[in-house]
Amino acid sequence: MGAEKRLQRKLNRMGKKKGNTVEIEDGSIEVYDFLNDNGTEGQKRRATRLYDKINKGKGILMTSPLNKGDRTGDRVSWKYGDGTYSGTCINASCSRARTENGKVKYLPKNKKK
């Protein structure tokens, strides 16, 4: 049985005496209110723990339009002399990169021919 189904069964049992029901998809505020208002302390604790486990890492992700071109952590390669070198971008504009040796290199802007 999946975690969502187990939680729904727990919520149904908790609201059985008062006749209240709540669905998992109703939203976190409604589910937490229901958990606080219904059931015994043990039921509340177990249901809250299960609900947190299901929704772990599903918070609201705020993304700024300014971060649209963020290249931090991307792999890049560049030519210098006769060789081609590679590394990882350090900053958002990718004007600096760290090589495998740990050295920081300043990269030239892309030149169009």
N, C-alpha and C positions, 0 to 999 in steps of 0.2 A: 504494500500500500504506500502511495506517495505521501510526502510530507504535507502537501496541501489538503489531501483528503483526510489525513489524520487530524489536522488542525480543524477542519470543518466539522468533523464528528465531535471533537472536544467542545467547540463553540455551540453546537446544537445541544449537547448534553448540559452545558452550563446554563443555557437560556430556557431549558425545558420547564422549570418550576414557574417562572414568571411569564412564559409564553413569548419571550423575545427571541428574535433571530437576527443574525448578521451573516453576510457572505464575506468571504476572504477578499473578493474583488472590490468591496465597498470603499476601501481606502483605509490608510493606517490610523487616522484620527478616530474614525467610527469603530474600528476593531479594538483599539486601545480603550476607548470609552466603554465598550461592551465588556471587555475583560475586567475593567475596574468595578463595574456595577454588578456583575453576575458571578456566581460560582464561589467555591470555597477558596481559601488561600492557596492550597496545594494545586487546585485546578488552574487558578490564575497564574501561578508561578510556572507550571508546566506549559500552559498555552502561550504565555508570553515568551518563554524561551524558544518554543517551536516557531512562533511567528517571527521572532528576530532572526532565527536561523534561516528561515525561508527568504526573508527580505534583506539578508546581509549584502551590503554593497549596492543596493538599489536606490540609494538616495538621489536627490535631484542633482544632476550634474550641470553646473553653471559654466557655459562656454562663452567666452567673449569673442566677438567678431574680430578683435584685434589679434587673437591667437590663431587666426586662420592659417597663416603661413608659418607656423612654428615648426622648425625643423630640428629642434633639440633632440639629440639621441639618434638621428638618422645617420646611416652610413654614407660616406661621400668618398669620391676619389678625385685626384687632380694630377695634372701633368707638370713636371718640373724638370727641365733639362731633357735628358733622354728617357727618364723613368716615369712610371705612373705610381703614385702613392695613394694610400687610403687611410681613413680614420673615421672618427665619430664627431658629429657637430656638437659644439659646446653651447652656443647661444642660438637664439631664435632665428636670426638672419643667416646663420651658417657662415659667418665671415671668419670664424675660428674653428679649428678641429683638433682633436687629440689623436695622435697616432698610436699604433700598437705599442710603441716604445714609451709612451707617456708624455711625449713632447707636444707642446702646443704650437700649432702652425697657423699663421694668418693666411687665409686663402684669398686669391685675387677674385675680382668680380668676373662674372661670365662675360667673355668677349665674343661678340658675334662677328663672323668673318664675312 
